Amino acid sequence: MQTIEWVQGPDGGAVVIVDQTALPHEVRHLTIADVDELVDAIRRMAVRGAPALGAAGALGVVVALQQG
């Protein structure tokens, strides 16, 4: 299971993350296709750890490019 990944859809791509706030009792995935949603996930600590935060930031740039 990957903590964070990029999925391509017919209308563009999205970031899929494991919601760290639900662990260890439940494995929940969040699909994020909007920069504001990604910022909220980081603030809520749904994304944790330096590698995951770095990947989320990089993929957030791609999401911003899609939005713009």
mmJSON file of the N, C-alpha and C atoms, coordinates in Angstrom:
{"data_MODEL":{"atom_site":{
"group_PDB":["ATOM","ATOM","ATOM","ATOM","ATOM","ATOM","ATOM","ATOM","ATOM","ATOM","ATOM","ATOM","ATOM","ATOM","ATOM","ATOM","ATOM","ATOM","ATOM","ATOM","ATOM","ATOM","ATOM","ATOM","ATOM","ATOM","ATOM","ATOM","ATOM","ATOM","ATOM","ATOM","ATOM","ATOM","ATOM","ATOM","ATOM","ATOM","ATOM","ATOM","ATOM","ATOM","ATOM","ATOM","ATOM","ATOM","ATOM","ATOM","ATOM","ATOM","ATOM","ATOM","ATOM","ATOM","ATOM","ATOM","ATOM","ATOM","ATOM","ATOM","ATOM","ATOM","ATOM","ATOM","ATOM","ATOM","ATOM","ATOM","ATOM","ATOM","ATOM","ATOM","ATOM","ATOM","ATOM","ATOM","ATOM","ATOM","ATOM","ATOM","ATOM","ATOM","ATOM","ATOM","ATOM","ATOM","ATOM","ATOM","ATOM","ATOM","ATOM","ATOM","ATOM","ATOM","ATOM","ATOM","ATOM","ATOM","ATOM","ATOM","ATOM","ATOM","ATOM","ATOM","ATOM","ATOM","ATOM","ATOM","ATOM","ATOM","ATOM","ATOM","ATOM","ATOM","ATOM","ATOM","ATOM","ATOM","ATOM","ATOM","ATOM","ATOM","ATOM","ATOM","ATOM","ATOM","ATOM","ATOM","ATOM","ATOM","ATOM","ATOM","ATOM","ATOM","ATOM","ATOM","ATOM","ATOM","ATOM","ATOM","ATOM","ATOM","ATOM","ATOM","ATOM","ATOM","ATOM","ATOM","ATOM","ATOM","ATOM","ATOM","ATOM","ATOM","ATOM","ATOM","ATOM","ATOM","ATOM","ATOM","ATOM","ATOM","ATOM","ATOM","ATOM","ATOM","ATOM","ATOM","ATOM","ATOM","ATOM","ATOM","ATOM","ATOM","ATOM","ATOM","ATOM","ATOM","ATOM","ATOM","ATOM","ATOM","ATOM","ATOM","ATOM","ATOM","ATOM","ATOM","ATOM","ATOM","ATOM","ATOM","ATOM","ATOM","ATOM","ATOM","ATOM","ATOM","ATOM","ATOM","ATOM","ATOM","ATOM","ATOM"],
"id":[1,2,3,4,5,6,7,8,9,10,11,12,13,14,15,16,17,18,19,20,21,22,23,24,25,26,27,28,29,30,31,32,33,34,35,36,37,38,39,40,41,42,43,44,45,46,47,48,49,50,51,52,53,54,55,56,57,58,59,60,61,62,63,64,65,66,67,68,69,70,71,72,73,74,75,76,77,78,79,80,81,82,83,84,85,86,87,88,89,90,91,92,93,94,95,96,97,98,99,100,101,102,103,104,105,106,107,108,109,110,111,112,113,114,115,116,117,118,119,120,121,122,123,124,125,126,127,128,129,130,131,132,133,134,135,136,137,138,139,140,141,142,143,144,145,146,147,148,149,150,151,152,153,154,155,156,157,158,159,160,161,162,163,164,165,166,167,168,169,170,171,172,173,174,175,176,177,178,179,180,181,182,183,184,185,186,187,188,189,190,191,192,193,194,195,196,197,198,199,200,201,202,203,204],
"type_symbol":["N","C","C","N","C","C","N","C","C","N","C","C","N","C","C","N","C","C","N","C","C","N","C","C","N","C","C","N","C","C","N","C","C","N","C","C","N","C","C","N","C","C","N","C","C","N","C","C","N","C","C","N","C","C","N","C","C","N","C","C","N","C","C","N","C","C","N","C","C","N","C","C","N","C","C","N","C","C","N","C","C","N","C","C","N","C","C","N","C","C","N","C","C","N","C","C","N","C","C","N","C","C","N","C","C","N","C","C","N","C","C","N","C","C","N","C","C","N","C","C","N","C","C","N","C","C","N","C","C","N","C","C","N","C","C","N","C","C","N","C","C","N","C","C","N","C","C","N","C","C","N","C","C","N","C","C","N","C","C","N","C","C","N","C","C","N","C","C","N","C","C","N","C","C","N","C","C","N","C","C","N","C","C","N","C","C","N","C","C","N","C","C","N","C","C","N","C","C","N","C","C","N","C","C"],
"label_atom_id":["N","CA","C","N","CA","C","N","CA","C","N","CA","C","N","CA","C","N","CA","C","N","CA","C","N","CA","C","N","CA","C","N","CA","C","N","CA","C","N","CA","C","N","CA","C","N","CA","C","N","CA","C","N","CA","C","N","CA","C","N","CA","C","N","CA","C","N","CA","C","N","CA","C","N","CA","C","N","CA","C","N","CA","C","N","CA","C","N","CA","C","N","CA","C","N","CA","C","N","CA","C","N","CA","C","N","CA","C","N","CA","C","N","CA","C","N","CA","C","N","CA","C","N","CA","C","N","CA","C","N","CA","C","N","CA","C","N","CA","C","N","CA","C","N","CA","C","N","CA","C","N","CA","C","N","CA","C","N","CA","C","N","CA","C","N","CA","C","N","CA","C","N","CA","C","N","CA","C","N","CA","C","N","CA","C","N","CA","C","N","CA","C","N","CA","C","N","CA","C","N","CA","C","N","CA","C","N","CA","C","N","CA","C","N","CA","C","N","CA","C","N","CA","C","N","CA","C","N","CA","C","N","CA","C","N","CA","C"],
"label_alt_id":[null,null,null,null,null,null,null,null,null,null,null,null,null,null,null,null,null,null,null,null,null,null,null,null,null,null,null,null,null,null,null,null,null,null,null,null,null,null,null,null,null,null,null,null,null,null,null,null,null,null,null,null,null,null,null,null,null,null,null,null,null,null,null,null,null,null,null,null,null,null,null,null,null,null,null,null,null,null,null,null,null,null,null,null,null,null,null,null,null,null,null,null,null,null,null,null,null,null,null,null,null,null,null,null,null,null,null,null,null,null,null,null,null,null,null,null,null,null,null,null,null,null,null,null,null,null,null,null,null,null,null,null,null,null,null,null,null,null,null,null,null,null,null,null,null,null,null,null,null,null,null,null,null,null,null,null,null,null,null,null,null,null,null,null,null,null,null,null,null,null,null,null,null,null,null,null,null,null,null,null,null,null,null,null,null,null,null,null,null,null,null,null,null,null,null,null,null,null,null,null,null,null,null,null],
"label_comp_id":["MET","MET","MET","GLN","GLN","GLN","THR","THR","THR","ILE","ILE","ILE","GLU","GLU","GLU","TRP","TRP","TRP","VAL","VAL","VAL","GLN","GLN","GLN","GLY","GLY","GLY","PRO","PRO","PRO","ASP","ASP","ASP","GLY","GLY","GLY","GLY","GLY","GLY","ALA","ALA","ALA","VAL","VAL","VAL","VAL","VAL","VAL","ILE","ILE","ILE","VAL","VAL","VAL","ASP","ASP","ASP","GLN","GLN","GLN","THR","THR","THR","ALA","ALA","ALA","LEU","LEU","LEU","PRO","PRO","PRO","HIS","HIS","HIS","GLU","GLU","GLU","VAL","VAL","VAL","ARG","ARG","ARG","HIS","HIS","HIS","LEU","LEU","LEU","THR","THR","THR","ILE","ILE","ILE","ALA","ALA","ALA","ASP","ASP","ASP","VAL","VAL","VAL","ASP","ASP","ASP","GLU","GLU","GLU","LEU","LEU","LEU","VAL","VAL","VAL","ASP","ASP","ASP","ALA","ALA","ALA","ILE","ILE","ILE","ARG","ARG","ARG","ARG","ARG","ARG","MET","MET","MET","ALA","ALA","ALA","VAL","VAL","VAL","ARG","ARG","ARG","GLY","GLY","GLY","ALA","ALA","ALA","PRO","PRO","PRO","ALA","ALA","ALA","LEU","LEU","LEU","GLY","GLY","GLY","ALA","ALA","ALA","ALA","ALA","ALA","GLY","GLY","GLY","ALA","ALA","ALA","LEU","LEU","LEU","GLY","GLY","GLY","VAL","VAL","VAL","VAL","VAL","VAL","VAL","VAL","VAL","ALA","ALA","ALA","LEU","LEU","LEU","GLN","GLN","GLN","GLN","GLN","GLN","GLY","GLY","GLY"],
"label_asym_id":["A","A","A","A","A","A","A","A","A","A","A","A","A","A","A","A","A","A","A","A","A","A","A","A","A","A","A","A","A","A","A","A","A","A","A","A","A","A","A","A","A","A","A","A","A","A","A","A","A","A","A","A","A","A","A","A","A","A","A","A","A","A","A","A","A","A","A","A","A","A","A","A","A","A","A","A","A","A","A","A","A","A","A","A","A","A","A","A","A","A","A","A","A","A","A","A","A","A","A","A","A","A","A","A","A","A","A","A","A","A","A","A","A","A","A","A","A","A","A","A","A","A","A","A","A","A","A","A","A","A","A","A","A","A","A","A","A","A","A","A","A","A","A","A","A","A","A","A","A","A","A","A","A","A","A","A","A","A","A","A","A","A","A","A","A","A","A","A","A","A","A","A","A","A","A","A","A","A","A","A","A","A","A","A","A","A","A","A","A","A","A","A","A","A","A","A","A","A","A","A","A","A","A","A"],
"label_entity_id":["1","1","1","1","1","1","1","1","1","1","1","1","1","1","1","1","1","1","1","1","1","1","1","1","1","1","1","1","1","1","1","1","1","1","1","1","1","1","1","1","1","1","1","1","1","1","1","1","1","1","1","1","1","1","1","1","1","1","1","1","1","1","1","1","1","1","1","1","1","1","1","1","1","1","1","1","1","1","1","1","1","1","1","1","1","1","1","1","1","1","1","1","1","1","1","1","1","1","1","1","1","1","1","1","1","1","1","1","1","1","1","1","1","1","1","1","1","1","1","1","1","1","1","1","1","1","1","1","1","1","1","1","1","1","1","1","1","1","1","1","1","1","1","1","1","1","1","1","1","1","1","1","1","1","1","1","1","1","1","1","1","1","1","1","1","1","1","1","1","1","1","1","1","1","1","1","1","1","1","1","1","1","1","1","1","1","1","1","1","1","1","1","1","1","1","1","1","1","1","1","1","1","1","1"],
"label_seq_id":[1,1,1,2,2,2,3,3,3,4,4,4,5,5,5,6,6,6,7,7,7,8,8,8,9,9,9,10,10,10,11,11,11,12,12,12,13,13,13,14,14,14,15,15,15,16,16,16,17,17,17,18,18,18,19,19,19,20,20,20,21,21,21,22,22,22,23,23,23,24,24,24,25,25,25,26,26,26,27,27,27,28,28,28,29,29,29,30,30,30,31,31,31,32,32,32,33,33,33,34,34,34,35,35,35,36,36,36,37,37,37,38,38,38,39,39,39,40,40,40,41,41,41,42,42,42,43,43,43,44,44,44,45,45,45,46,46,46,47,47,47,48,48,48,49,49,49,50,50,50,51,51,51,52,52,52,53,53,53,54,54,54,55,55,55,56,56,56,57,57,57,58,58,58,59,59,59,60,60,60,61,61,61,62,62,62,63,63,63,64,64,64,65,65,65,66,66,66,67,67,67,68,68,68],
"pdbx_PDB_ins_code":[null,null,null,null,null,null,null,null,null,null,null,null,null,null,null,null,null,null,null,null,null,null,null,null,null,null,null,null,null,null,null,null,null,null,null,null,null,null,null,null,null,null,null,null,null,null,null,null,null,null,null,null,null,null,null,null,null,null,null,null,null,null,null,null,null,null,null,null,null,null,null,null,null,null,null,null,null,null,null,null,null,null,null,null,null,null,null,null,null,null,null,null,null,null,null,null,null,null,null,null,null,null,null,null,null,null,null,null,null,null,null,null,null,null,null,null,null,null,null,null,null,null,null,null,null,null,null,null,null,null,null,null,null,null,null,null,null,null,null,null,null,null,null,null,null,null,null,null,null,null,null,null,null,null,null,null,null,null,null,null,null,null,null,null,null,null,null,null,null,null,null,null,null,null,null,null,null,null,null,null,null,null,null,null,null,null,null,null,null,null,null,null,null,null,null,null,null,null,null,null,null,null,null,null],
"Cartn_x":[0.849,0.0,0.897,0.604,1.355,0.647,1.434,0.877,0.305,0.968,0.539,0.845,-0.077,0.147,-0.677,-0.317,-1.009,-1.85,-3.112,-3.975,-4.478,-4.434,-4.887,-6.306,-7.179,-8.554,-8.868,-10.074,-10.444,-10.449,-10.678,-10.727,-9.464,-8.41,-7.177,-6.785,-5.851,-5.368,-5.742,-5.419,-5.698,-4.658,-4.49,-3.61,-4.472,-4.015,-4.709,-3.771,-4.265,-3.446,-4.166,-3.387,-3.942,-4.165,-5.388,-5.724,-5.112,-4.04,-3.309,-4.119,-5.158,-5.957,-6.845,-7.095,-7.962,-7.19,-5.868,-5.054,-4.947,-4.788,-4.602,-5.883,-7.009,-8.262,-8.917,-8.636,-9.277,-8.297,-8.336,-7.542,-8.516,-8.352,-9.239,-8.381,-8.823,-8.105,-8.853,-8.098,-8.666,-8.208,-9.139,-8.811,-8.93,-7.819,-7.732,-7.4,-8.294,-8.088,-8.093,-7.968,-8.042,-6.96,-6.309,-5.223,-5.726,-6.897,-7.437,-7.691,-8.149,-8.356,-7.03,-5.991,-4.678,-4.12,-4.264,-3.813,-4.565,-5.869,-6.672,-6.21,-5.912,-5.445,-4.124,-3.243,-1.968,-2.199,-3.064,-3.349,-3.999,-4.881,-5.561,-4.667,-3.45,-2.483,-2.951,-3.748,-4.092,-2.872,-1.941,-0.649,0.398,1.2,2.219,3.543,4.601,5.938,6.582,7.867,8.587,8.508,8.713,8.631,7.236,6.208,4.837,4.49,4.95,4.699,5.414,6.634,7.364,6.672,6.217,5.503,4.174,3.479,2.211,2.434,3.496,3.821,4.105,4.905,5.239,4.005,3.182,1.965,0.955,1.028,0.179,0.484,1.735,2.107,1.416,1.384,0.713,-0.785,-1.384,-2.812,-3.066,-2.187,-2.337,-2.243,-1.339,-1.221,-2.497,-3.085,-4.345,-5.463,-5.49,-6.55,-6.398,-5.142,-4.87,-5.114],
"Cartn_y":[-1.174,0.0,1.241,2.147,3.398,4.463,5.281,6.352,7.474,7.748,8.825,8.422,8.72,8.413,9.344,9.363,10.148,9.2,9.527,8.734,9.635,9.121,9.871,9.457,10.439,10.185,10.849,10.682,11.261,12.796,13.403,14.863,15.443,14.682,15.129,14.15,14.549,13.66,14.126,13.283,13.595,12.913,13.446,12.864,11.967,10.753,9.845,9.59,9.857,9.673,8.767,8.121,7.404,8.443,8.529,9.498,9.031,9.68,9.283,9.467,10.302,10.526,9.332,8.458,7.301,6.079,6.094,4.947,4.872,3.75,2.407,1.601,2.188,1.423,1.245,2.15,2.121,2.655,2.05,2.566,3.284,4.594,5.437,6.186,6.244,6.967,8.253,9.319,10.594,10.87,11.209,11.599,13.11,13.753,15.209,15.735,16.557,17.129,18.65,19.23,20.671,21.104,22.208,22.689,22.99,23.603,23.92,22.65,21.586,20.314,19.739,19.882,19.378,20.16,21.466,22.298,21.905,21.681,21.274,19.919,18.985,17.661,17.778,18.649,18.85,19.504,20.503,21.185,20.258,19.361,18.416,17.242,17.233,16.168,14.824,14.881,13.658,13.165,14.089,13.757,14.033,13.016,13.175,12.603,13.135,12.63,13.42,13.661,14.493,13.966,12.676,12.21,12.398,12.091,12.245,13.712,14.583,16.018,16.57,16.104,16.522,16.072,14.819,14.303,15.036,15.318,16.05,17.444,18.097,19.423,19.385,18.404,18.275,17.961,17.043,16.714,17.865,18.658,19.84,20.854,20.949,21.829,21.365,20.057,19.517,19.798,19.632,19.932,21.411,22.293,23.737,24.046,23.392,23.59,23.157,22.05,21.588,22.595,23.172,24.129,25.426,25.837,27.146,27.137],
"Cartn_z":[0.0,0.0,0.0,-0.892,-0.952,-0.115,0.542,1.372,0.523,-0.606,-1.486,-2.923,-3.815,-5.225,-6.11,-7.363,-8.384,-9.214,-9.427,-10.306,-11.418,-12.608,-13.776,-14.108,-14.296,-14.67,-15.987,-16.478,-17.769,-17.771,-16.607,-16.511,-15.871,-15.832,-15.19,-14.113,-13.279,-12.245,-10.854,-9.891,-8.499,-7.623,-6.442,-5.441,-4.56,-4.329,-3.415,-2.249,-1.044,0.153,1.139,1.988,3.124,4.21,4.708,5.756,7.071,7.479,8.672,9.955,9.912,11.119,11.44,10.482,10.699,11.201,11.024,11.434,12.948,13.574,13.052,12.93,13.284,13.323,11.96,11.055,9.741,8.703,7.519,6.399,5.467,5.405,4.596,3.586,2.34,1.297,0.959,0.761,0.331,-1.093,-1.959,-3.323,-3.397,-3.756,-3.712,-5.099,-5.647,-6.981,-6.952,-5.758,-5.583,-4.594,-4.875,-4.012,-2.606,-2.487,-1.16,-0.341,-0.993,-0.302,0.183,-0.627,-0.245,0.946,0.917,2.038,3.305,3.19,4.345,4.891,4.001,4.439,5.197,4.73,5.422,6.782,6.838,8.113,9.132,8.658,9.557,9.944,9.377,9.586,9.033,7.959,7.243,6.473,6.185,5.582,6.642,6.982,8.017,7.536,8.076,7.775,6.65,6.793,5.827,4.398,4.146,2.76,2.15,2.918,2.414,2.198,3.093,2.928,1.695,1.461,0.268,-1.001,-1.016,-2.18,-2.372,-1.274,-1.365,-1.933,-1.512,-2.044,-3.528,-3.949,-5.362,-6.208,-5.722,-6.462,-6.402,-5.341,-5.244,-6.339,-6.749,-7.854,-9.133,-9.35,-10.535,-10.478,-9.302,-9.137,-9.417,-8.939,-9.19,-10.673,-11.372,-12.818,-13.544,-13.086,-13.678,-13.458,-12.258,-11.919,-12.688,-12.899,-13.498,-14.95],
"occupancy":[1.0,1.0,1.0,1.0,1.0,1.0,1.0,1.0,1.0,1.0,1.0,1.0,1.0,1.0,1.0,1.0,1.0,1.0,1.0,1.0,1.0,1.0,1.0,1.0,1.0,1.0,1.0,1.0,1.0,1.0,1.0,1.0,1.0,1.0,1.0,1.0,1.0,1.0,1.0,1.0,1.0,1.0,1.0,1.0,1.0,1.0,1.0,1.0,1.0,1.0,1.0,1.0,1.0,1.0,1.0,1.0,1.0,1.0,1.0,1.0,1.0,1.0,1.0,1.0,1.0,1.0,1.0,1.0,1.0,1.0,1.0,1.0,1.0,1.0,1.0,1.0,1.0,1.0,1.0,1.0,1.0,1.0,1.0,1.0,1.0,1.0,1.0,1.0,1.0,1.0,1.0,1.0,1.0,1.0,1.0,1.0,1.0,1.0,1.0,1.0,1.0,1.0,1.0,1.0,1.0,1.0,1.0,1.0,1.0,1.0,1.0,1.0,1.0,1.0,1.0,1.0,1.0,1.0,1.0,1.0,1.0,1.0,1.0,1.0,1.0,1.0,1.0,1.0,1.0,1.0,1.0,1.0,1.0,1.0,1.0,1.0,1.0,1.0,1.0,1.0,1.0,1.0,1.0,1.0,1.0,1.0,1.0,1.0,1.0,1.0,1.0,1.0,1.0,1.0,1.0,1.0,1.0,1.0,1.0,1.0,1.0,1.0,1.0,1.0,1.0,1.0,1.0,1.0,1.0,1.0,1.0,1.0,1.0,1.0,1.0,1.0,1.0,1.0,1.0,1.0,1.0,1.0,1.0,1.0,1.0,1.0,1.0,1.0,1.0,1.0,1.0,1.0,1.0,1.0,1.0,1.0,1.0,1.0,1.0,1.0,1.0,1.0,1.0,1.0],
"B_iso_or_equiv":[0.0,0.0,0.0,0.0,0.0,0.0,0.0,0.0,0.0,0.0,0.0,0.0,0.0,0.0,0.0,0.0,0.0,0.0,0.0,0.0,0.0,0.0,0.0,0.0,0.0,0.0,0.0,0.0,0.0,0.0,0.0,0.0,0.0,0.0,0.0,0.0,0.0,0.0,0.0,0.0,0.0,0.0,0.0,0.0,0.0,0.0,0.0,0.0,0.0,0.0,0.0,0.0,0.0,0.0,0.0,0.0,0.0,0.0,0.0,0.0,0.0,0.0,0.0,0.0,0.0,0.0,0.0,0.0,0.0,0.0,0.0,0.0,0.0,0.0,0.0,0.0,0.0,0.0,0.0,0.0,0.0,0.0,0.0,0.0,0.0,0.0,0.0,0.0,0.0,0.0,0.0,0.0,0.0,0.0,0.0,0.0,0.0,0.0,0.0,0.0,0.0,0.0,0.0,0.0,0.0,0.0,0.0,0.0,0.0,0.0,0.0,0.0,0.0,0.0,0.0,0.0,0.0,0.0,0.0,0.0,0.0,0.0,0.0,0.0,0.0,0.0,0.0,0.0,0.0,0.0,0.0,0.0,0.0,0.0,0.0,0.0,0.0,0.0,0.0,0.0,0.0,0.0,0.0,0.0,0.0,0.0,0.0,0.0,0.0,0.0,0.0,0.0,0.0,0.0,0.0,0.0,0.0,0.0,0.0,0.0,0.0,0.0,0.0,0.0,0.0,0.0,0.0,0.0,0.0,0.0,0.0,0.0,0.0,0.0,0.0,0.0,0.0,0.0,0.0,0.0,0.0,0.0,0.0,0.0,0.0,0.0,0.0,0.0,0.0,0.0,0.0,0.0,0.0,0.0,0.0,0.0,0.0,0.0,0.0,0.0,0.0,0.0,0.0,0.0],
"pdbx_formal_charge":[null,null,null,null,null,null,null,null,null,null,null,null,null,null,null,null,null,null,null,null,null,null,null,null,null,null,null,null,null,null,null,null,null,null,null,null,null,null,null,null,null,null,null,null,null,null,null,null,null,null,null,null,null,null,null,null,null,null,null,null,null,null,null,null,null,null,null,null,null,null,null,null,null,null,null,null,null,null,null,null,null,null,null,null,null,null,null,null,null,null,null,null,null,null,null,null,null,null,null,null,null,null,null,null,null,null,null,null,null,null,null,null,null,null,null,null,null,null,null,null,null,null,null,null,null,null,null,null,null,null,null,null,null,null,null,null,null,null,null,null,null,null,null,null,null,null,null,null,null,null,null,null,null,null,null,null,null,null,null,null,null,null,null,null,null,null,null,null,null,null,null,null,null,null,null,null,null,null,null,null,null,null,null,null,null,null,null,null,null,null,null,null,null,null,null,null,null,null,null,null,null,null,null,null],
"auth_seq_id":[1,1,1,2,2,2,3,3,3,4,4,4,5,5,5,6,6,6,7,7,7,8,8,8,9,9,9,10,10,10,11,11,11,12,12,12,13,13,13,14,14,14,15,15,15,16,16,16,17,17,17,18,18,18,19,19,19,20,20,20,21,21,21,22,22,22,23,23,23,24,24,24,25,25,25,26,26,26,27,27,27,28,28,28,29,29,29,30,30,30,31,31,31,32,32,32,33,33,33,34,34,34,35,35,35,36,36,36,37,37,37,38,38,38,39,39,39,40,40,40,41,41,41,42,42,42,43,43,43,44,44,44,45,45,45,46,46,46,47,47,47,48,48,48,49,49,49,50,50,50,51,51,51,52,52,52,53,53,53,54,54,54,55,55,55,56,56,56,57,57,57,58,58,58,59,59,59,60,60,60,61,61,61,62,62,62,63,63,63,64,64,64,65,65,65,66,66,66,67,67,67,68,68,68],
"auth_comp_id":["MET","MET","MET","GLN","GLN","GLN","THR","THR","THR","ILE","ILE","ILE","GLU","GLU","GLU","TRP","TRP","TRP","VAL","VAL","VAL","GLN","GLN","GLN","GLY","GLY","GLY","PRO","PRO","PRO","ASP","ASP","ASP","GLY","GLY","GLY","GLY","GLY","GLY","ALA","ALA","ALA","VAL","VAL","VAL","VAL","VAL","VAL","ILE","ILE","ILE","VAL","VAL","VAL","ASP","ASP","ASP","GLN","GLN","GLN","THR","THR","THR","ALA","ALA","ALA","LEU","LEU","LEU","PRO","PRO","PRO","HIS","HIS","HIS","GLU","GLU","GLU","VAL","VAL","VAL","ARG","ARG","ARG","HIS","HIS","HIS","LEU","LEU","LEU","THR","THR","THR","ILE","ILE","ILE","ALA","ALA","ALA","ASP","ASP","ASP","VAL","VAL","VAL","ASP","ASP","ASP","GLU","GLU","GLU","LEU","LEU","LEU","VAL","VAL","VAL","ASP","ASP","ASP","ALA","ALA","ALA","ILE","ILE","ILE","ARG","ARG","ARG","ARG","ARG","ARG","MET","MET","MET","ALA","ALA","ALA","VAL","VAL","VAL","ARG","ARG","ARG","GLY","GLY","GLY","ALA","ALA","ALA","PRO","PRO","PRO","ALA","ALA","ALA","LEU","LEU","LEU","GLY","GLY","GLY","ALA","ALA","ALA","ALA","ALA","ALA","GLY","GLY","GLY","ALA","ALA","ALA","LEU","LEU","LEU","GLY","GLY","GLY","VAL","VAL","VAL","VAL","VAL","VAL","VAL","VAL","VAL","ALA","ALA","ALA","LEU","LEU","LEU","GLN","GLN","GLN","GLN","GLN","GLN","GLY","GLY","GLY"],
"auth_asym_id":["A","A","A","A","A","A","A","A","A","A","A","A","A","A","A","A","A","A","A","A","A","A","A","A","A","A","A","A","A","A","A","A","A","A","A","A","A","A","A","A","A","A","A","A","A","A","A","A","A","A","A","A","A","A","A","A","A","A","A","A","A","A","A","A","A","A","A","A","A","A","A","A","A","A","A","A","A","A","A","A","A","A","A","A","A","A","A","A","A","A","A","A","A","A","A","A","A","A","A","A","A","A","A","A","A","A","A","A","A","A","A","A","A","A","A","A","A","A","A","A","A","A","A","A","A","A","A","A","A","A","A","A","A","A","A","A","A","A","A","A","A","A","A","A","A","A","A","A","A","A","A","A","A","A","A","A","A","A","A","A","A","A","A","A","A","A","A","A","A","A","A","A","A","A","A","A","A","A","A","A","A","A","A","A","A","A","A","A","A","A","A","A","A","A","A","A","A","A","A","A","A","A","A","A"],
"auth_atom_id":["N","CA","C","N","CA","C","N","CA","C","N","CA","C","N","CA","C","N","CA","C","N","CA","C","N","CA","C","N","CA","C","N","CA","C","N","CA","C","N","CA","C","N","CA","C","N","CA","C","N","CA","C","N","CA","C","N","CA","C","N","CA","C","N","CA","C","N","CA","C","N","CA","C","N","CA","C","N","CA","C","N","CA","C","N","CA","C","N","CA","C","N","CA","C","N","CA","C","N","CA","C","N","CA","C","N","CA","C","N","CA","C","N","CA","C","N","CA","C","N","CA","C","N","CA","C","N","CA","C","N","CA","C","N","CA","C","N","CA","C","N","CA","C","N","CA","C","N","CA","C","N","CA","C","N","CA","C","N","CA","C","N","CA","C","N","CA","C","N","CA","C","N","CA","C","N","CA","C","N","CA","C","N","CA","C","N","CA","C","N","CA","C","N","CA","C","N","CA","C","N","CA","C","N","CA","C","N","CA","C","N","CA","C","N","CA","C","N","CA","C","N","CA","C","N","CA","C","N","CA","C","N","CA","C","N","CA","C"],
"pdbx_PDB_model_num":[1,1,1,1,1,1,1,1,1,1,1,1,1,1,1,1,1,1,1,1,1,1,1,1,1,1,1,1,1,1,1,1,1,1,1,1,1,1,1,1,1,1,1,1,1,1,1,1,1,1,1,1,1,1,1,1,1,1,1,1,1,1,1,1,1,1,1,1,1,1,1,1,1,1,1,1,1,1,1,1,1,1,1,1,1,1,1,1,1,1,1,1,1,1,1,1,1,1,1,1,1,1,1,1,1,1,1,1,1,1,1,1,1,1,1,1,1,1,1,1,1,1,1,1,1,1,1,1,1,1,1,1,1,1,1,1,1,1,1,1,1,1,1,1,1,1,1,1,1,1,1,1,1,1,1,1,1,1,1,1,1,1,1,1,1,1,1,1,1,1,1,1,1,1,1,1,1,1,1,1,1,1,1,1,1,1,1,1,1,1,1,1,1,1,1,1,1,1,1,1,1,1,1,1]
}}}
